Amino acid sequence: MPTTGPTTRSCSRLVTLVAVGALSAACGSSSEKTSSGATPTSTSKSPTALSGTITVFAAASLSETFTALGHQFQAEHPGTRVTFSFGASSALAQQIIAGAPADVFASASTKNMTQVTAAGDAQDPRTFARNTAEIAVAPADASTVSNVTDLGKPGVKVALCQPQVPCGVLAQQVLAKSQVTVKPVTQGLDVKTTLAYVTSGEVDAAIVYVTDVNAAGAKVKGVQIPPSDNASTAYPLASVTASRNRALATAFEDFVLSPTGQGALGKAGFQSP
């Protein structure tokens, strides 16, 4: 039987060297892993994540839409919380000027926003929506009130927002354009309170916003006001100067003005800025 020659021994040695080289390469690769076996992640820093809580002072007519947007915003930014204080824009403006802890102000009137910015308590407001007036009628009184003129008829009980409240200003503009005189049996502190007089049956009708009629659903019947007699109001929002979380406040503002926010507002009946 032939013995193993030099050529055979050289080949064996070469195979051994290749195997050792492969093992060294493998060891070199494993040395780049952590003790747990996982490859280390990049050490580059990511943008600072939003965190903390903000309080948004917003017009009562924004209650449903902003509450829903607040939940969406929190879902997209874990670790954040958005709380709301809804009411008449005129009252909210005075509260902010008096030092109430707010981070964002969303007003149903440029007049009330101007009061806040003039006092130095907010700056650079941005208009994010518009709203128009509509008559809300109790379903049982649908045959009694079918237009603005019917609101001035004897025996028809009407509720209006207080005159300093944006929805009250809008109602007065509508009545003036329509040349209708109405003596309200009651005046609400804000648009939701005014609408509640209709849904509870205390009055026959009220002048509120289109969006509030939509939100009420079957509880009321909406009576549209002709464009020539109708009035509208702009909705601006801005971060409050004294906010302790300006980053989060600005992010919420941007969210309201984003396609998501604008889509939700449009679905509720608000008009685009």
Protein Blocks (a to p, Z undefined) as FASTA:
>chain_A
ZZddfklmmmmmmmmmmmmmmmmmmmmmmmmpcfkopacddfbdcddddedjddddddfk
lmmmmmmmmmmmmmmmghiacddddddfklmmmmmmnopacfbdcdfbfklmmmmmmnop
aghiacfbdcdddddddfklmmmpgcfklmmpghiacddddfkbmklmmmmmmmmmnopa
cddfbdcfblklmmmmmmnopambdcddfklmmmnmmmbccddddfklgccddddddddf
klcblmlmmmmmmmmmmmklmmmmmmnopacZZ
